[in-house]
Amino acid sequence: MRTGESAVSEADLTLIHTLQLAPRASWAQLSEEIGPSAGTLARRWARLTEAGIAWSGVLPGAVLGGGRTLCSAWIQVRCAAGSVADTAAELARDPGTLCVVHLAGAADLLVYYACYDTMALDRFLGERLHLLPGVRATRAHLVTRMHGPVSPLRLDQLGPESRRRVAALTPQPTPGVPKQDGVPDDTDRVLLHALAGDARLGATALAKSCGLSETTVRRRIERLETRSGLYYTVKLAPRYTPRPLLGFLCLDVPPQQVAEAAATALRQRGTRNVASVTGPHNLLVCAWLSSPAGLAEYAERLTRALPSIRVTETTLALRIHKLGAALLSPDGTRDRFVAPDLWRTGPHAE
């Protein structure tokens, strides 16, 4: 795969793809699958992460739509002239924002915000967002359903058999065990915050940074994995991928065909996520694209696959300020991270 960036080699891409499939596998395990020594792989990953070219982290599993108590919304923000960059930077620092982008369209910013419930969302809008000096108007689209898993921008370096073997290194949720629902306890939240910046932190490092025993760390992580409480992310900065642009499409679909339309969108190459939302459009699709022209091509594929889909609005991200827990520099590399605390404004908060 060609990225157009000499800073990322084919060996780097293979390592990143391997980690996307097995985020916490040991270097020794990964070495057996893709060849170089464990030490070489560790040094290569350290170089990529120190440069902000690639990174690993976690988000609470509830962001995938499995938790009944989680509330989220896509929020369009119009800003005063000259205030877009400062407003975006301020919002990106908030623990509840999981996506902040500067748009080419009627709205200046699009923000994905997740929190405990609708009252917490109301407080964020009224007591936080609307009080920022650069904000002129907002429009919130409450997510009523997240369709399917949030799809990472995965690479395509490994063959089918290698993918199967590497994926087997990652523990899978136990069938029949209920997903983690409700608010994580204080210990789980501490672990989630630590892993948000580096999903590969070992039990010893986690125990030291979180003030826990290694036994507790291992037991807690195993339980979270078993109950889908962790969503691992391993990302390559978008500029180094063949699909560096983030596009958004608003769809109008007959209510009885929403599920079919969402499934159709999820089958399209590059789709990141599909959400049912409140407002004038009932589906919002986010997709990774290779070029600005790819937005029209993506819309055409959707409507060709299901003619009842009506694409009512499209827009592109001019700059991604935040992606998940990662704050991105103007050049698109990771600068730092903000641990996502989606429950800090809930009724349990102090």
Summary of the structure (lengths in Angstrom):
residues: 350
radius of gyration: 20.0
end to end distance: 49.3
largest distance: 56.5
contacts: 1129
relative contact order: 0.19
helix: 37%
strand: 27%
